[in-house]
Amino acid sequence: MLRFHPRAEPKSEPPSTGAFDAACADSFTSIYGPPAMSTTSLRTRRGGPMLRSVRAAALVVVLLGGTLAAWCPSATRADHVVRVRAETRIELDVRRGLELEVRGVLRDDAGHPVASRRVDVAIRPEHGAVSASRGITTEADGTFAMTAPSPGGVVVVDAVFLGEPDLEASNVRIVVDEQRAHVVLVVTLRDGSRLSLDEPTHPLTVTATSGAGGAGLHLTVRNEIGTEIAAGTTDDSGRWDVDLASSLLGPAAAGRLVARSEADATRAAAQTEVPIVRSRTTRLTWLDTTSEILDGTVLRGRLDTSAAPLERHAVGVFLDGQHLGTRLTGPGGEFSIPLEPSVSRGAVSVRVEARFDADAPWLESSASLPRTLTVTTPQRTLPWLAAASALFFLGLGGWLRRRPIDVAQARESRAPGVMAARPTGLLPSVRGVAGRVVHNTSGDAIGAATLTIGSLRAETDREGRFEITPPDGAYTLVVEAAGFEAVQHRIQSPHRGEWRGFTIRMASRRDLASDVLLDVLSLVLPNEVASTATDRELLAIARRRGSSVPEMEALVRAVEQIVYGEAPPDGPELERVRALATTVRGKLARVDSASAASL
């Protein structure tokens, strides 16, 4: 009986460590495809528009002699494209008698059977055309089977699953040689499938069995790219023991160990592969050890492994257990984050810690040693300045009390879209279109935005300003900027002045992706929790409460990779997040309905 466990084509998301451990016990007896590679990330929470308003008020106070200061950390962000698909494998048995009997099972990366999927099986002689083929639909337990006349001699059996949007393709090939004894190789890793590159060696055992015995077989072990790691010969019992040098295994990543025995006069060639994870521990260290600092001081640290610094990974900084902010590491694995100014005056003792939540199976999470800091806020206010500030705020408070505040109108003013200027005349006699493009929540200028009116194009300057003079007529103004949702609006020239000095507010796709995630998490978590914890913390809380569904983790990862990045996110990435959110909402609703029905 031949048994084979193939590997799927490369995919974007790494399989779980549990799937690797389970697969490590399997035997592999054919040729695989290329190794699986993966990448992931984390996100930060952005500051709100209220904090920016405080900054503006502080500037006015300073001009009048006040000393109020406020600061809000900004988040470094990066983009990656993520695709969530489950890995698949085909387990194949071939029995040879009067007929060739083929049996197999299609499984996902967790080992669960995949039902109602088509698997194509083809049988042919080693140097001939296909003699039998069939497309077979898997049963409820993932099994499929077929029988066909044997072509004789060396027979090649292929089974192929072409994949689906949520399932990776996979294939398996078995070569049956009736002239030589079939050899089965079993690989055992004493340390399991997770191999730490911080250890010098890892013990490995290969056991060979066949109808002609397993002694004296020449074996080689290579990694997934073909680099030879070790070579040797089985002993009289068909066993070969070897210590694999970590320096030859390859870089930290998901990979494969390929054990192969060469054919001889009585035994056929054989090959088996086992999935592994080459891992490294990580370290978080502070670059300065000063225990007494001033408020607003920039804290600096480094993330690295024993081999190299880790760049472009997210590090969270916590102040007295509360999340202060998250930063991506830069060159040399370094990161920095300013310490928020204290409201109180004098010296305050705080405890600061940095944490790295590993975003790949081959890296270990880590945390820095906690630092206890004495933060001092200098007394900078002179008595006459304090008096001037008090008088200013008394006057400002009286003016605000007389002026009604329309909350709905305030929210509308921050909505993306076009805000026309006040007309300057009764008749449409003004020509030319001029205005400013800004971020809809912060009001910051958006430079290099492209505006199109008919066949005319213009680009905003650093202040977000632009001017175009189209011919007379009605047009659709289209505004586009990298990382922002496009804005369209109908305008006419000439006009009454409303299209000179008007404002275009654009929504950031990063902000929109964050809002989508927060809306979903608010369905299962209290608002006060969803507004203060990081995404990874929110996901962990939802899991502990039994309020999570498998797709929620995929949604969190997709949002994380939109929120971080050098390149701004594009429209399809945001649509992918919205589609995942719709799926999560539907599954949460079904879970709630099932829970209600059980009551």
C-alpha positions as CSV (number, residue, x, y, z in Angstrom):
1,M,0.0,0.0,0.0
2,L,1.3,3.4,-1.0
3,R,0.5,6.4,1.1
4,F,1.2,10.0,0.2
5,H,0.5,13.4,1.7
6,P,1.2,16.2,-0.7
7,R,1.6,19.9,-0.1
8,A,-0.4,22.8,-1.7
9,E,1.0,25.6,-3.8
10,P,2.2,28.8,-2.1
11,K,-0.3,30.8,-0.3
12,S,-0.5,34.2,1.5
13,E,-1.4,33.1,5.0
14,P,0.8,30.7,7.1
15,P,-0.8,27.5,8.3
16,S,-1.2,27.2,12.0
17,T,1.6,25.6,14.1
18,G,-0.8,22.9,15.1
19,A,-1.3,21.9,11.4
20,F,2.5,21.6,11.0
21,D,2.8,19.4,14.1
22,A,0.0,17.1,12.9
23,A,1.5,16.9,9.4
24,C,4.9,16.1,10.8
25,A,3.8,12.5,11.6
26,D,2.8,11.8,8.0
27,S,4.8,9.9,5.4
28,F,5.5,11.6,2.1
29,T,6.4,9.4,-0.9
30,S,6.4,11.6,-4.0
31,I,7.6,15.0,-5.4
32,Y,6.3,18.2,-4.0
33,G,5.9,21.7,-5.4
34,P,7.6,24.9,-4.2
35,P,7.7,25.9,-0.5
36,A,4.9,27.9,1.2
37,M,5.8,31.4,2.2
38,S,3.8,33.9,4.3
39,T,3.7,37.4,5.7
40,T,1.3,39.2,8.3
41,S,1.2,42.4,10.4
42,L,-0.5,44.6,13.2
43,R,-2.3,47.9,13.3
44,T,-2.5,51.0,15.6
45,R,-5.4,53.1,16.5
46,R,-5.5,56.6,15.1
47,G,-6.0,59.9,17.0
48,G,-9.4,61.6,16.9
49,P,-10.3,65.0,15.6
50,M,-11.1,66.3,19.1
51,L,-7.3,66.1,20.0
52,R,-6.5,68.1,16.9
53,S,-9.0,70.7,18.0
54,V,-7.2,70.9,21.4
55,R,-4.0,71.6,19.5
56,A,-5.5,74.5,17.7
57,A,-7.0,76.0,21.0
58,A,-3.5,75.6,22.6
59,L,-1.9,77.7,19.9
60,V,-4.4,80.5,20.5
61,V,-3.7,80.4,24.2
62,V,0.0,80.6,23.7
63,L,-0.4,83.6,21.4
64,L,-2.4,85.3,24.2
65,G,0.1,84.3,26.8
66,G,-1.3,80.9,27.9
67,T,0.7,77.7,28.5
68,L,-1.7,74.9,27.6
69,A,-0.1,72.1,25.4
70,A,-1.6,69.0,24.0
71,W,-0.2,66.3,21.8
72,C,-1.4,63.3,20.1
73,P,1.0,60.6,18.8
74,S,0.7,59.7,15.1
75,A,0.9,56.1,13.9
76,T,3.3,54.8,11.4
77,R,1.4,52.7,8.9
78,A,2.2,50.3,6.1
79,D,0.3,48.3,3.5
80,H,0.4,44.8,2.4
81,V,-1.9,42.8,0.3
82,V,-3.4,39.8,2.1
83,R,-5.2,36.8,0.6
84,V,-6.8,34.3,3.0
85,R,-7.0,30.8,1.6
86,A,-6.9,27.4,3.3
87,E,-4.1,25.0,2.3
88,T,-5.2,21.5,1.0
89,R,-3.6,18.1,0.7
90,I,-4.4,14.8,-1.0
91,E,-3.7,11.5,0.8
92,L,-3.4,8.8,-1.9
93,D,-3.3,5.0,-1.7
94,V,-2.6,2.8,-4.7
95,R,-3.1,-1.0,-4.7
96,R,-1.9,-3.1,-7.6
97,G,-3.5,-6.4,-8.6
98,L,-5.4,-7.5,-11.6
99,E,-6.5,-3.9,-11.7
100,L,-5.1,-0.7,-10.3
101,E,-7.2,0.5,-7.4
102,V,-6.8,4.2,-6.4
103,R,-8.2,5.6,-3.1
104,G,-7.7,9.0,-1.6
105,V,-8.8,11.7,0.8
106,L,-8.9,15.5,0.2
107,R,-8.2,17.4,3.5
108,D,-7.6,21.0,4.5
109,D,-4.6,22.3,6.4
110,A,-6.3,21.4,9.7
111,G,-6.7,17.8,8.6
112,H,-10.5,18.1,8.2
113,P,-12.0,16.3,5.1
114,V,-13.1,18.5,2.2
115,A,-16.4,17.3,0.8
116,S,-18.2,17.9,-2.6
117,R,-15.0,18.9,-4.4
118,R,-13.8,17.6,-7.8
119,V,-10.5,15.7,-7.8
120,D,-9.0,14.6,-11.2
121,V,-7.2,11.3,-11.3
122,A,-5.0,10.2,-14.3
123,I,-3.2,6.9,-14.8
124,R,-0.4,6.3,-17.4
125,P,2.7,4.3,-18.1
126,E,5.9,6.1,-17.2
127,H,6.8,6.9,-20.8
128,G,3.3,6.8,-22.4
129,A,0.0,8.6,-22.8
130,V,-2.8,8.6,-20.2
131,S,-4.6,5.3,-20.2
132,A,-7.4,6.1,-17.8
133,S,-8.7,9.4,-16.2
134,R,-11.7,10.5,-14.3
135,G,-13.1,13.5,-12.4
136,I,-14.3,12.3,-9.0
137,T,-16.4,14.3,-6.5
138,T,-15.3,13.8,-2.9
139,E,-17.8,12.2,-0.5
140,A,-18.9,13.7,2.8
141,D,-15.8,12.3,4.5
142,G,-13.5,13.7,1.7
143,T,-12.8,10.3,0.1
144,F,-12.7,9.4,-3.6
145,A,-11.9,6.2,-5.4
146,M,-11.5,4.6,-8.9
147,T,-10.3,1.4,-10.5
148,A,-8.8,1.0,-13.9
149,P,-6.8,-1.6,-15.9
150,S,-3.0,-1.5,-15.0
151,P,-0.9,-0.5,-18.0
152,G,1.9,-2.7,-16.7
153,G,5.6,-1.8,-16.0
154,V,6.2,1.5,-14.2
155,V,2.9,3.3,-13.7
156,V,2.4,7.0,-12.8
157,V,-0.8,8.0,-10.9
158,D,-1.6,11.7,-10.6
159,A,-4.4,13.2,-8.5
160,V,-5.1,17.0,-8.8
161,F,-7.4,19.4,-7.0
162,L,-7.6,22.7,-8.9
163,G,-8.5,24.8,-6.0
164,E,-11.3,27.4,-5.3
165,P,-11.4,31.0,-4.0
166,D,-11.1,29.8,-0.4
167,L,-9.0,26.6,-1.0
168,E,-5.5,26.3,-2.4
169,A,-4.9,23.9,-5.2
170,S,-2.9,20.7,-4.5
171,N,-1.7,17.6,-6.3
172,V,0.0,14.3,-5.7
173,R,2.0,11.9,-8.0
174,I,2.8,8.3,-7.2
175,V,5.1,6.1,-9.3
176,V,4.6,2.4,-9.0
177,D,7.4,0.1,-10.2
178,E,6.5,-3.5,-10.3
179,Q,10.2,-4.5,-11.0
180,R,11.5,-3.1,-7.7
181,A,10.4,-3.2,-4.2
182,H,8.5,-0.1,-3.0
183,V,10.4,1.8,-0.2
184,V,8.6,3.7,2.5
185,L,10.6,6.4,4.4
186,V,9.5,7.7,7.7
187,V,11.1,10.9,9.1
188,T,11.0,11.6,12.9
189,L,12.1,14.9,14.4
190,R,12.9,14.6,18.1
191,D,12.2,18.3,18.6
192,G,8.9,18.3,16.6
193,S,8.2,20.3,13.5
194,R,9.2,23.6,15.1
195,L,13.0,23.9,14.9
196,S,14.6,26.8,16.8
197,L,17.5,28.3,14.8
198,D,18.9,29.5,18.2
199,E,19.8,25.8,18.9
200,P,23.0,24.5,17.2
201,T,21.5,21.1,16.1
202,H,18.3,19.1,15.8
203,P,18.2,15.3,16.0
204,L,16.5,13.5,13.0
205,T,15.8,9.8,12.4
206,V,14.9,8.3,9.0
207,T,13.5,4.7,9.0
208,A,13.4,2.8,5.7
209,T,11.3,-0.3,5.0
210,S,10.5,-2.4,1.9
211,G,9.9,-5.9,0.7
212,A,13.7,-6.2,0.1
213,G,14.6,-4.7,3.4
214,G,15.8,-1.2,4.4
215,A,19.5,-1.7,5.1
216,G,22.2,0.0,3.1
217,L,20.1,2.7,1.5
218,H,21.9,5.9,0.6
219,L,19.9,8.9,2.0
220,T,20.1,12.6,1.6
221,V,18.2,15.4,3.5
222,R,17.6,18.7,1.8
223,N,15.6,21.8,2.5
224,E,12.8,23.1,0.3
225,I,15.1,24.9,-2.1
226,G,17.4,21.9,-2.6
227,T,20.3,22.8,-0.2
228,E,21.8,19.6,1.1
229,I,21.8,19.5,4.9
230,A,23.0,15.9,5.6
231,A,23.8,12.6,3.9
232,G,24.3,9.0,5.1
233,T,23.4,5.3,4.8
234,T,20.8,3.3,6.8
235,D,22.1,0.6,9.2
236,D,21.2,-3.0,9.3
237,S,17.8,-2.2,10.8
238,G,17.0,0.4,8.1
239,R,17.6,3.3,10.5
240,W,19.7,6.4,10.0
241,D,20.2,8.9,12.9
242,V,21.7,12.4,12.2
243,D,22.0,15.8,13.9
244,L,20.9,18.6,11.5
245,A,23.0,21.7,11.8
246,S,20.7,24.8,12.3
247,S,23.1,26.9,10.2
248,L,22.2,24.8,7.1
249,L,18.5,24.6,7.6
250,G,17.7,28.0,6.1
251,P,16.3,31.3,7.3
252,A,13.5,31.6,9.8
253,A,10.3,30.7,7.8
254,A,7.9,27.9,7.0
255,G,9.8,25.3,5.1
256,R,10.2,21.6,4.2
257,L,12.7,18.8,4.9
258,V,13.1,16.4,2.0
259,A,14.5,12.9,2.7
260,R,15.3,10.8,-0.4
261,S,16.7,7.4,-1.0
262,E,18.2,6.4,-4.4
263,A,17.1,3.4,-6.4
264,D,19.3,0.3,-6.5
265,A,19.0,-3.1,-8.2
266,T,16.1,-4.3,-6.0
267,R,14.5,-1.2,-4.5
268,A,12.8,1.8,-6.1
269,A,13.7,5.4,-5.3
270,A,11.7,7.0,-2.5
271,Q,11.1,10.4,-1.2
272,T,9.3,11.9,1.8
273,E,8.8,15.5,2.9
274,V,7.8,16.9,6.2
275,P,6.7,20.5,6.9
276,I,8.8,22.4,9.4
277,V,8.9,25.9,10.9
278,R,12.4,27.4,11.4
279,S,11.9,29.8,14.3
280,R,13.8,32.4,16.2
281,T,13.3,34.1,19.5
282,T,13.0,37.8,19.5
283,R,14.3,40.5,21.9
284,L,13.0,43.9,22.8
285,T,15.5,46.3,24.4
286,W,15.5,49.9,25.3
287,L,18.2,52.0,23.8
288,D,18.5,54.4,26.8
289,T,18.4,53.5,30.4
290,T,17.8,56.9,32.0
291,S,15.2,56.7,34.8
292,E,14.5,60.4,35.1
293,I,13.0,62.2,32.0
294,L,10.9,65.2,31.0
295,D,7.4,64.9,29.6
296,G,7.4,64.7,25.8
297,T,10.7,62.7,25.8
298,V,11.0,60.3,22.9
299,L,11.4,56.7,24.1
300,R,13.6,54.6,21.8
301,G,14.0,50.8,21.5
302,R,15.1,48.0,19.2
303,L,13.6,44.7,18.1
304,D,15.9,41.9,16.9
305,T,16.8,38.3,16.9
306,S,20.1,36.6,17.6
307,A,20.8,36.8,13.8
308,A,19.7,40.2,12.7
309,P,17.5,43.2,13.6
310,L,13.8,42.9,12.6
311,E,12.6,45.7,10.4
312,R,9.0,46.6,9.5
313,H,7.4,44.8,12.5
314,A,4.8,46.4,14.9
315,V,5.8,47.1,18.5
316,G,3.3,48.2,21.0
317,V,4.3,50.5,23.9
318,F,2.3,50.4,27.2
319,L,2.3,53.0,29.9
320,D,1.2,51.7,33.3
321,G,-0.5,48.8,31.5
322,Q,-2.4,51.1,29.1
323,H,-1.7,51.1,25.4
324,L,0.3,54.2,24.5
325,G,0.8,53.5,20.8
326,T,2.2,51.2,18.2
327,R,5.1,51.8,15.9
328,L,6.7,49.9,13.0
329,T,10.4,49.2,13.4
330,G,12.7,51.0,11.0
331,P,16.3,50.5,9.9
332,G,18.2,48.5,12.5
333,G,15.0,47.3,14.0
334,E,14.7,50.6,15.9
335,F,11.4,52.3,17.0
336,S,10.5,55.4,18.9
337,I,7.5,57.0,20.5
338,P,7.1,60.2,22.4
339,L,5.8,60.1,25.9
340,E,2.6,62.1,26.3
341,P,2.8,65.3,28.3
342,S,1.4,64.9,31.8
343,V,-1.6,67.0,32.9
344,S,-0.2,67.3,36.4
345,R,2.9,69.2,37.4
346,G,5.9,68.0,39.2
347,A,7.4,64.4,39.1
348,V,5.2,61.4,38.3
349,S,6.4,57.8,38.4
350,V,5.3,55.6,35.5
351,R,6.0,52.0,34.3
352,V,6.7,51.6,30.6
353,E,7.0,48.3,28.6
354,A,7.3,47.4,24.9
355,R,5.7,44.3,23.5
356,F,6.0,42.4,20.2
357,D,3.1,40.2,19.3
358,A,4.6,37.8,16.7
359,D,2.9,38.1,13.4
360,A,4.5,35.0,11.8
361,P,4.7,31.4,13.1
362,W,8.5,31.5,12.8
363,L,9.0,34.4,15.3
364,E,8.4,34.2,19.0
365,S,6.6,37.0,20.8
366,S,8.6,39.0,23.3
367,A,8.4,41.9,25.8
368,S,11.0,44.3,27.1
369,L,12.1,44.6,30.7
370,P,9.7,47.0,32.3
371,R,11.2,50.5,33.0
372,T,10.1,52.6,35.9
373,L,10.5,56.3,34.9
374,T,10.2,59.5,36.9
375,V,8.6,61.9,34.5
376,T,9.0,65.6,35.4
377,T,6.8,68.4,34.0
378,P,8.6,71.7,34.4
379,Q,6.8,74.7,35.8
380,R,6.9,77.1,32.8
381,T,3.9,79.4,33.5
382,L,4.7,82.9,34.7
383,P,2.1,84.5,37.0
384,W,1.1,87.2,34.4
385,L,0.7,84.6,31.7
386,A,-1.6,82.5,33.9
387,A,-3.7,85.6,34.6
388,A,-3.9,86.4,30.9
389,S,-4.9,82.8,30.1
390,A,-7.7,82.9,32.8
391,L,-9.1,86.1,31.3
392,F,-9.1,84.6,27.8
393,F,-10.9,81.4,28.9
394,L,-13.5,83.4,30.8
395,G,-14.2,85.4,27.8
396,L,-14.2,82.4,25.5
397,G,-16.6,80.5,27.8
398,G,-19.1,83.4,27.9
399,W,-19.0,83.6,24.1
400,L,-19.5,79.8,23.7
401,R,-22.5,79.9,26.2
402,R,-24.3,82.4,24.0
403,R,-23.6,80.4,20.8
404,P,-25.7,77.2,20.3
405,I,-23.9,74.0,19.2
406,D,-25.4,71.8,16.6
407,V,-23.8,68.4,17.0
408,A,-25.4,67.0,13.8
409,Q,-24.1,70.0,11.9
410,A,-20.6,69.5,13.4
411,R,-20.6,65.8,12.3
412,E,-21.8,66.7,8.8
413,S,-19.0,69.3,8.4
414,R,-16.5,66.4,8.9
415,A,-18.2,64.1,6.4
416,P,-16.4,63.5,3.1
417,G,-17.6,65.4,0.1
418,V,-17.7,68.9,-1.3
419,M,-18.5,72.1,0.7
420,A,-19.4,74.9,-1.7
421,A,-18.3,78.5,-0.8
422,R,-20.8,81.3,-0.2
423,P,-22.0,82.7,-3.5
424,T,-20.8,86.2,-4.2
425,G,-23.4,87.3,-6.7
426,L,-26.9,86.7,-7.9
427,L,-26.0,85.8,-11.5
428,P,-23.6,83.1,-12.8
429,S,-20.8,85.4,-13.9
430,V,-17.7,83.9,-12.2
431,R,-15.4,81.7,-14.2
432,G,-12.6,79.4,-12.9
433,V,-12.7,76.7,-10.2
434,A,-10.4,77.1,-7.2
435,G,-10.4,75.5,-3.8
436,R,-8.6,73.3,-1.3
437,V,-8.5,69.5,-0.7
438,V,-8.2,68.3,2.9
439,H,-8.5,65.2,5.1
440,N,-12.2,65.0,6.2
441,T,-11.4,64.4,9.9
442,S,-8.2,66.2,10.6
443,G,-8.5,69.0,8.1
444,D,-4.9,68.5,7.0
445,A,-4.0,69.5,3.5
446,I,-3.8,66.7,0.9
447,G,-1.0,67.5,-1.6
448,A,-0.5,65.8,-5.0
449,A,-4.3,65.1,-5.3
450,T,-5.5,64.9,-8.9
451,L,-8.5,66.9,-10.1
452,T,-10.2,66.3,-13.4
453,I,-12.8,68.5,-15.1
454,G,-13.6,67.4,-18.6
455,S,-10.3,67.1,-20.4
456,L,-8.5,69.4,-17.9
457,R,-6.3,68.0,-15.1
458,A,-4.7,69.8,-12.2
459,E,-2.8,68.7,-9.1
460,T,-2.9,70.2,-5.6
461,D,0.1,71.9,-4.1
462,R,1.5,71.2,-0.6
463,E,-1.2,73.3,0.9
464,G,-3.9,71.3,-0.9
465,R,-4.8,74.2,-3.2
466,F,-5.7,74.1,-6.8
467,E,-7.2,76.2,-9.6
468,I,-8.6,75.2,-13.0
469,T,-10.4,77.3,-15.6
470,P,-12.7,75.1,-17.8
471,P,-14.7,76.3,-20.7
472,D,-18.3,77.2,-20.1
473,G,-20.5,74.2,-19.5
474,A,-21.6,71.6,-16.9
475,Y,-18.9,69.1,-15.7
476,T,-18.3,66.3,-13.2
477,L,-15.4,67.2,-11.0
478,V,-13.4,64.1,-10.0
479,V,-10.9,64.2,-7.2
480,E,-8.4,61.4,-6.5
481,A,-5.6,61.0,-4.1
482,A,-3.4,58.0,-3.1
483,G,-4.9,56.2,-0.1
484,F,-8.2,58.2,-0.2
485,E,-11.7,57.5,-1.5
486,A,-12.4,59.4,-4.7
487,V,-14.9,62.3,-4.6
488,Q,-17.1,63.3,-7.5
489,H,-19.4,66.4,-7.8
490,R,-21.3,68.2,-10.5
491,I,-20.2,71.8,-11.1
492,Q,-21.0,74.5,-13.7
493,S,-19.1,77.3,-15.3
494,P,-19.8,80.2,-15.1
495,H,-21.1,80.1,-11.5
496,R,-22.1,82.5,-8.8
497,G,-18.8,82.2,-6.9
498,E,-19.6,79.0,-5.0
499,W,-16.8,77.2,-6.8
500,R,-14.0,79.6,-5.9
501,G,-12.6,79.0,-2.4
502,F,-14.6,75.9,-1.8
503,T,-13.4,72.8,0.2
504,I,-13.2,69.1,-0.8
505,R,-13.0,66.7,2.1
506,M,-11.6,63.2,1.4
507,A,-11.9,60.1,3.6
508,S,-8.7,58.0,4.2
509,R,-9.1,54.3,3.3
510,R,-7.0,53.5,6.4
511,D,-9.5,55.3,8.6
512,L,-12.4,53.6,6.7
513,A,-10.9,50.2,7.2
514,S,-10.5,50.9,10.9
515,D,-14.1,52.0,11.2
516,V,-15.3,48.8,9.5
517,L,-13.4,46.7,12.0
518,L,-14.6,48.7,15.0
519,D,-18.2,48.5,13.8
520,V,-17.9,44.6,13.6
521,L,-16.2,44.3,17.0
522,S,-18.8,46.6,18.6
523,L,-21.3,43.8,17.9
524,V,-19.7,41.5,20.4
525,L,-17.8,43.8,22.8
526,P,-18.8,46.8,24.9
527,N,-18.1,50.2,23.4
528,E,-15.7,51.1,26.2
529,V,-13.6,48.0,25.5
530,A,-13.7,48.4,21.7
531,S,-12.5,52.0,21.9
532,T,-9.5,51.5,24.2
533,A,-7.9,48.1,23.4
534,T,-5.8,47.1,20.4
535,D,-7.2,44.9,17.6
536,R,-5.2,41.9,18.8
537,E,-6.5,42.4,22.3
538,L,-10.1,42.8,21.1
539,L,-9.8,39.6,19.1
540,A,-8.4,37.7,22.1
541,I,-11.3,39.1,24.3
542,A,-13.9,38.0,21.8
543,R,-12.4,34.5,21.7
544,R,-12.5,34.2,25.4
545,R,-16.1,35.3,25.5
546,G,-17.0,32.8,22.8
547,S,-18.1,35.7,20.5
548,S,-15.7,35.1,17.7
549,V,-16.0,33.4,14.4
550,P,-13.0,32.1,12.3
551,E,-13.4,34.8,9.7
552,M,-13.0,37.5,12.3
553,E,-9.3,36.8,12.6
554,A,-9.0,37.1,8.8
555,L,-10.8,40.4,9.0
556,V,-8.4,41.7,11.7
557,R,-5.4,40.7,9.6
558,A,-6.7,42.3,6.5
559,V,-7.4,45.6,8.4
560,E,-4.0,45.5,10.0
561,Q,-2.3,45.2,6.7
562,I,-4.2,48.1,5.3
563,V,-3.5,50.4,8.3
564,Y,0.3,49.8,8.1
565,G,2.4,50.4,5.1
566,E,4.6,52.6,2.9
567,A,2.3,52.5,-0.1
568,P,-1.3,53.8,0.5
569,P,-4.1,51.2,0.3
570,D,-6.1,51.0,-2.9
571,G,-9.8,50.6,-3.5
572,P,-9.9,46.8,-4.0
573,E,-8.1,46.3,-0.6
574,L,-10.8,48.3,1.2
575,E,-13.6,46.4,-0.7
576,R,-12.0,43.1,0.4
577,V,-12.2,44.3,4.0
578,R,-15.9,45.3,3.6
579,A,-16.7,41.9,2.1
580,L,-15.0,40.1,5.0
581,A,-16.9,42.3,7.4
582,T,-20.2,41.4,5.7
583,T,-19.3,37.7,6.1
584,V,-18.5,38.1,9.8
585,R,-21.7,40.0,10.5
586,G,-23.7,37.3,8.8
587,K,-22.0,34.5,10.7
588,L,-22.4,36.4,14.0
589,A,-26.1,36.9,13.3
590,R,-26.5,33.1,12.7
591,V,-24.6,32.3,15.9
592,D,-26.9,34.7,17.8
593,S,-30.0,33.1,16.2
594,A,-28.8,29.6,17.1
595,S,-28.1,30.7,20.7
596,A,-31.6,32.2,21.0
597,A,-33.2,29.1,19.5
598,S,-31.4,26.9,22.0
599,L,-32.9,28.9,24.8
